[in-house]
């Protein structure tokens, strides 16, 4: 058994959703960001069902349980396999 688990391996805990690419402006980044253009291109997406722009599948975390609500998925942020 591999003790190191990546978020991408937790499919049963993640809910897929489609987001559409948009033009954006970077307003903040960590000083150690390696490639700003790659980061911006990977993360410039919104949920807009009326848009016909290119899309990407992100995954939202599931949350909830008997002690809180059974919501099934947060979509507070999306994970694309590399960025969250």
PEPE-V503856 format. One record per residue. RES is the residue in one letter. PSI is psi in whole degrees, 0 to 359 (* if undefined). Layout:
# PEPE-V503856
{{RES PSI} {RES PSI}}
This chain:
# PEPE-V503856
{{X 134} {X 118} {X 345} {X 122} {X 132} {X 157} {X 329} {X 339} {X 356} {X 48} {X 322} {X 344} {X 1} {X 141} {X 121} {X 145} {X 154} {X 133} {X 151} {X 141} {X 141} {X 163} {X 136} {X 171} {X 128} {X 123} {X 345} {X 149} {X 156} {X 146} {X 331} {X 14} {X 128} {X 312} {X 101} {X 319} {X 319} {X 316} {X 312} {X 318} {X 322} {X 334} {X 4} {X 73} {X 148} {X 165} {X 113} {X 97} {X 341} {X 348} {X 148} {X 11} {X 168} {X 152} {X 167} {X 147} {X 126} {X 168} {X 134} {X 150} {X 144} {X 149} {X 167} {X 176} {X 185} {X 334} {X 340} {X 200} {X 158} {X 77} {X 332} {X 334} {X 138} {X 315} {X 28} {X 334} {X 163} {X 147} {X 126} {X 9} {X 339} {X 320} {X 151} {X *}}
